[in-house]
Amino acid sequence: MSAEFPDYLDVDYSEGEGEDPADYPHVNDKIEKAIEVTRRGLEEYENPVVMWTGGKDSTLTLYFVKEVADQFDLEVPPVVFIDHYQHFDELIDFVEHWADEWDLEVIWARNEDVGEIVDEQGLEPGDDIAIDDLSEHNQHHVREILEYEEDSFPFLLDTYVGNHLLKTVALNDAIEEYDVDGIISGIRWDEQESRADETFFSPRHDPDIYPPHDRVQTILQFDEAAVWDAFWNFVVPDTVEDFPDEGYVPETDDDLPEGIEQDDIPVSPKYFAGFRSLGSEVSTDKAAEEPAWQQDLDSTTERAGRAQDKEDLMERLRDLGYM
């Protein structure tokens, strides 16, 4: 990483300040802004990556990256997938399938120290991991950064220590290893209160907390309904052969145009099954029986299926490098 980072960049870190999805009233306005931010992200950063979870927001972001790269003769960056060891099997299958379909270079960001302890000790989610069993690197994060004083922590994603070690440390280590200067990510203003004040280009420059880099946030201006609007009217028709060009919104999990199967569509099968948010396998349930886009998006929370509301932790986790 250049010692002068971020002086070689020409981005406005205040862009999007004070805005919300209502400032982009039509899906076309949201798409136009996404294309603009994506292009600048691909052109400005020397070693960008795309954060890809296999969820709808990051897949929409990846779609814009692929389309912009193709249109303006730019490279599609590697994608970073944080493997926290508690994913739905279907999600891993989805990521592997579409990474192959789209010829993507995937960086699998893992906290391998924790993973090895889990394998060696035969641990299940919820089992305790002794702090003394962790590497010096992870012990530093737990004791010095999180100021955690207990002798152990549960092997669970939706906890302060678990989330930090399994996701944030894994991500920050990948940023450092691959000399990443810009992460193109799919967070949205409306998704969580802690993200409502984000800007399109967001600096993360404190070397005491994370390897210095920027977040390029291309779909801040989308809300949940607009994400699905974009999928069924733009993403899927553009990427799935024989899907109606004018778009089509399935009403049920098997309501697809003739000759089209779920596996043909870059939408996780968990959304077809009624999940609105894809977190940990052990802490996320379906929100309803109908597909995610057919649910009451206005009157119910997007994270209704989550076993734990992490809003009270989000500010601290994001300060440490969480997405």
C-alpha positions as MATLAB code, in Angstrom:
seq = 'MSAEFPDYLDVDYSEGEGEDPADYPHVNDKIEKAIEVTRRGLEEYENPVVMWTGGKDSTLTLYFVKEVADQFDLEVPPVVFIDHYQHFDELIDFVEHWADEWDLEVIWARNEDVGEIVDEQGLEPGDDIAIDDLSEHNQHHVREILEYEEDSFPFLLDTYVGNHLLKTVALNDAIEEYDVDGIISGIRWDEQESRADETFFSPRHDPDIYPPHDRVQTILQFDEAAVWDAFWNFVVPDTVEDFPDEGYVPETDDDLPEGIEQDDIPVSPKYFAGFRSLGSEVSTDKAAEEPAWQQDLDSTTERAGRAQDKEDLMERLRDLGYM';
ca = [
       0.000    0.000    0.000;
       1.354    3.433   -0.921;
       2.596    5.444    2.054;
       0.735    8.421    0.575;
      -2.617    6.681    0.461;
      -5.098    8.064   -0.353;
      -3.419   11.024   -2.111;
      -3.430    9.402   -5.545;
      -7.242    9.233   -5.544;
      -9.634   11.843   -6.862;
     -12.868   11.013   -5.045;
     -15.282   13.097   -3.018;
     -15.736   11.534    0.397;
     -18.762   13.703    1.108;
     -20.723   12.571   -1.939;
     -24.137   11.333   -0.818;
     -24.009   13.138    2.528;
     -27.507   13.872    3.839;
     -29.181   11.828    1.103;
     -31.482    8.830    1.293;
     -33.236    6.548   -1.227;
     -36.002    9.137   -1.757;
     -33.452   11.362   -3.488;
     -33.391    8.762   -6.272;
     -37.131    8.304   -6.836;
     -37.130    5.936   -9.818;
     -35.214    2.701  -10.197;
     -33.589    4.187  -13.298;
     -32.224    7.037  -11.173;
     -30.775    4.499   -8.753;
     -29.224    2.469  -11.566;
     -27.726    5.554  -13.203;
     -26.040    6.510   -9.925;
     -24.809    2.953   -9.369;
     -23.185    2.917  -12.797;
     -21.546    6.285  -12.168;
     -20.089    5.281   -8.788;
     -19.039    1.856  -10.044;
     -17.155    3.309  -12.999;
     -15.244    5.740  -10.812;
     -14.465    2.967   -8.372;
     -13.031    0.754  -11.101;
     -11.042    3.607  -12.623;
      -9.714    5.273   -9.468;
      -8.415    2.360   -7.404;
      -5.306    0.389   -8.233;
      -6.254   -2.827   -6.419;
     -10.025   -2.916   -5.911;
     -12.077   -5.938   -4.914;
     -15.805   -6.598   -4.817;
     -17.327   -7.759   -1.530;
     -19.636  -10.648   -2.404;
     -21.750  -12.517    0.148;
     -23.995  -14.322   -2.323;
     -26.883  -12.171   -1.073;
     -29.054   -9.953   -3.221;
     -27.298   -6.643   -2.447;
     -23.771   -7.813   -3.150;
     -24.893   -9.755   -6.227;
     -26.588   -6.620   -7.573;
     -23.350   -4.733   -6.903;
     -21.387   -7.417   -8.738;
     -23.791   -7.153  -11.667;
     -23.066   -3.435  -11.970;
     -19.328   -4.110  -11.766;
     -19.515   -6.682  -14.559;
     -21.702   -4.464  -16.763;
     -19.569   -1.353  -16.265;
     -16.334   -3.267  -16.813;
     -17.697   -4.670  -20.061;
     -19.060   -1.336  -21.278;
     -15.936    0.716  -20.529;
     -13.280   -1.941  -21.209;
     -12.220   -2.241  -17.567;
     -11.119   -5.248  -15.536;
     -13.524   -7.111  -13.263;
     -11.718   -7.156   -9.897;
     -11.445  -10.229   -7.694;
     -14.378  -10.844   -5.369;
     -13.924  -11.390   -1.639;
     -16.178  -13.920    0.060;
     -15.932  -14.020    3.859;
     -16.319  -17.660    4.866;
     -17.330  -17.578    8.530;
     -17.890  -21.365    8.692;
     -21.615  -21.034    9.435;
     -23.103  -20.441    5.984;
     -26.057  -22.243    4.507;
     -24.752  -24.999    2.215;
     -26.987  -23.632   -0.532;
     -25.240  -20.274   -0.304;
     -21.771  -21.763   -0.755;
     -23.084  -23.776   -3.728;
     -24.597  -20.608   -5.192;
     -21.343  -18.659   -4.893;
     -19.239  -21.450   -6.366;
     -21.672  -21.941   -9.262;
     -21.875  -18.286  -10.268;
     -18.178  -17.650   -9.698;
     -17.552  -20.364  -12.266;
     -20.345  -19.159  -14.565;
     -19.018  -15.589  -14.533;
     -15.314  -16.557  -14.519;
     -14.624  -14.701  -11.270;
     -11.464  -14.790   -9.219;
     -12.618  -15.494   -5.653;
     -10.614  -14.608   -2.556;
     -11.920  -16.819    0.265;
     -11.344  -14.730    3.383;
     -11.265  -17.014    6.419;
     -10.004  -16.824    9.976;
      -8.170  -20.105    9.529;
      -6.895  -20.135   13.104;
     -10.469  -20.342   14.425;
     -11.407  -22.797   11.685;
      -8.577  -25.145   12.625;
      -9.576  -25.056   16.300;
     -13.162  -25.896   15.354;
     -12.011  -28.838   13.204;
      -9.435  -30.170   15.651;
     -11.780  -30.005   18.630;
     -14.890  -31.095   16.719;
     -16.801  -28.013   17.820;
     -20.362  -27.146   16.856;
     -21.909  -23.652   16.718;
     -22.449  -22.462   20.266;
     -19.554  -24.459   21.734;
     -16.940  -22.470   23.628;
     -13.495  -21.649   22.258;
     -10.798  -20.929   24.839;
      -9.041  -17.616   24.319;
      -5.699  -19.261   25.181;
      -6.148  -21.627   22.212;
      -6.194  -18.722   19.763;
      -3.176  -17.473   17.858;
      -1.313  -14.440   19.151;
      -2.888  -12.396   16.358;
      -6.426  -13.334   17.388;
      -5.687  -13.000   21.091;
      -4.504   -9.454   20.417;
      -7.835   -8.640   18.768;
      -9.854  -10.184   21.583;
      -7.909   -8.755   24.511;
      -6.498   -5.465   23.238;
      -8.993   -4.299   20.630;
     -12.273   -5.746   21.916;
     -11.135   -5.580   25.560;
     -12.848   -8.921   26.151;
     -12.013  -10.354   29.568;
     -13.694  -13.777   29.618;
     -11.698  -17.021   29.295;
     -13.701  -18.234   26.302;
     -16.263  -17.177   23.725;
     -19.016  -19.100   21.911;
     -18.394  -20.232   18.349;
     -21.298  -18.159   17.037;
     -21.381  -15.573   14.299;
     -23.936  -13.231   15.847;
     -21.892  -12.307   18.903;
     -19.434   -9.482   19.425;
     -16.287  -11.641   19.585;
     -17.487  -14.227   17.083;
     -18.488  -11.650   14.487;
     -15.244   -9.744   14.866;
     -12.960  -12.768   14.577;
     -14.900  -14.645   11.903;
     -15.727  -11.697    9.669;
     -13.826   -8.505   10.461;
     -10.428  -10.051   11.201;
     -10.789  -12.347    8.193;
     -11.598   -9.363    5.966;
      -8.841   -7.110    7.319;
      -6.264   -9.867    6.919;
      -7.342  -10.319    3.276;
      -7.140   -6.558    2.652;
      -3.574   -6.583    3.915;
      -2.536   -9.755    2.106;
      -3.853   -8.587   -1.269;
      -2.884   -4.906   -0.839;
      -6.489   -3.810   -1.411;
      -7.110   -0.066   -1.682;
     -10.836   -0.060   -2.506;
     -13.672   -2.412   -1.547;
     -16.758   -2.156   -3.755;
     -19.580   -3.151   -1.439;
     -23.367   -3.473   -1.485;
     -24.585   -1.794    1.687;
     -27.684    0.406    1.627;
     -28.810    3.468    3.578;
     -32.124    1.897    4.552;
     -30.732   -1.465    5.663;
     -29.601   -0.526    9.174;
     -29.497    2.668   11.215;
     -25.711    2.468   11.495;
     -25.409    2.707    7.693;
     -27.771    5.636    7.164;
     -24.978    8.233    7.150;
     -22.622    6.425    4.793;
     -21.315    8.146    1.648;
     -20.585    6.687   -1.766;
     -16.827    6.840   -1.155;
     -16.080    6.147    2.483;
     -12.528    6.290    3.899;
     -11.086    3.658    6.224;
      -7.628    5.140    6.748;
      -6.705    4.545   10.389;
      -3.815    2.020   10.300;
      -4.293    1.235   13.996;
      -7.708   -0.289   13.219;
      -7.506   -1.744    9.696;
      -5.252   -1.706    6.634;
      -6.014    1.701    5.037;
      -8.536    1.465    2.213;
     -11.784    2.985    0.946;
     -15.279    1.576    0.682;
     -16.976    2.218   -2.667;
     -20.690    1.899   -1.941;
     -22.535    1.749   -5.208;
     -26.100    0.878   -4.164;
     -26.598    3.057   -1.086;
     -29.530    4.685   -2.888;
     -31.490    1.419   -3.288;
     -34.110    0.200   -0.850;
     -35.131   -3.440   -0.558;
     -38.006   -3.166   -3.027;
     -35.804   -1.415   -5.582;
     -33.197   -4.171   -5.327;
     -35.801   -6.743   -6.322;
     -37.172   -4.428   -9.005;
     -33.689   -4.227  -10.505;
     -33.214   -7.983  -10.315;
     -36.390   -9.063  -12.052;
     -36.455   -6.286  -14.641;
     -32.752   -5.814  -15.407;
     -30.310   -8.298  -13.858;
     -32.125  -11.530  -14.631;
     -33.272  -10.604  -18.170;
     -29.699   -9.467  -18.950;
     -27.963  -12.554  -17.598;
     -30.364  -15.463  -18.149;
     -30.816  -16.721  -21.679;
     -34.478  -17.036  -22.742;
     -35.750  -15.002  -19.773;
     -38.306  -12.428  -20.983;
     -36.548   -9.219  -22.037;
     -39.349   -7.150  -20.551;
     -38.794   -8.765  -17.155;
     -40.947  -11.089  -15.099;
     -41.595  -11.227  -11.346;
     -42.271  -14.757  -10.036;
     -45.212  -14.996   -7.663;
     -44.136  -18.307   -6.084;
     -40.942  -20.329   -5.779;
     -41.765  -22.361   -8.902;
     -43.406  -19.618  -10.958;
     -40.735  -19.225  -13.637;
     -40.900  -18.850  -17.418;
     -40.997  -22.112  -19.338;
     -37.600  -23.767  -19.563;
     -36.103  -21.685  -16.724;
     -35.068  -23.271  -13.422;
     -33.991  -21.654  -10.164;
     -30.412  -22.771  -10.821;
     -30.419  -20.688  -14.015;
     -31.060  -17.473  -12.081;
     -28.452  -15.489  -10.083;
     -30.768  -15.269   -7.062;
     -30.029  -17.417   -4.010;
     -32.524  -20.260   -3.549;
     -32.933  -19.127    0.056;
     -34.800  -16.042   -1.187;
     -37.166  -18.257   -3.164;
     -37.721  -20.213    0.063;
     -38.849  -17.166    2.040;
     -35.667  -15.809    3.579;
     -35.255  -12.024    3.466;
     -31.746  -11.867    4.933;
     -28.986  -14.464    4.668;
     -26.923  -14.596    7.835;
     -25.681  -17.571    9.801;
     -27.266  -20.974    9.223;
     -27.771  -21.345   12.973;
     -29.334  -17.934   13.579;
     -31.430  -17.141   10.507;
     -34.917  -18.421    9.692;
     -37.248  -17.735    6.810;
     -39.351  -14.625    7.314;
     -42.455  -16.029    5.589;
     -43.536  -18.753    3.181;
     -43.619  -16.638    0.032;
     -40.454  -15.586   -1.828;
     -38.646  -12.598   -0.353;
     -39.771  -10.117   -3.028;
     -43.439  -11.095   -2.551;
     -43.460  -10.362    1.178;
     -44.678   -7.154    2.835;
     -41.481   -5.156    2.375;
     -42.995   -1.899    3.641;
     -44.420   -3.035    6.971;
     -41.966   -5.742    8.080;
     -38.258   -5.673    8.814;
     -35.791   -7.102    6.336;
     -33.992   -8.933    9.163;
     -37.105  -10.463   10.647;
     -35.627  -13.945   10.362;
     -32.485  -13.093   12.314;
     -32.290  -14.671   15.762;
     -30.486  -11.645   17.162;
     -30.796   -7.978   16.329;
     -27.234   -6.721   16.112;
     -28.094   -3.034   15.819;
     -26.654   -2.319   19.270;
     -23.344   -3.830   18.174;
     -23.162   -2.480   14.647;
     -21.481    0.836   15.409;
     -18.686   -0.809   17.379;
     -18.269   -3.580   14.815;
     -18.161   -1.123   11.911;
     -15.597    0.981   13.733;
     -13.395   -2.107   13.712;
     -13.840   -2.756   10.003;
     -17.166   -4.626    9.750;
     -19.094   -3.988    6.509;
];
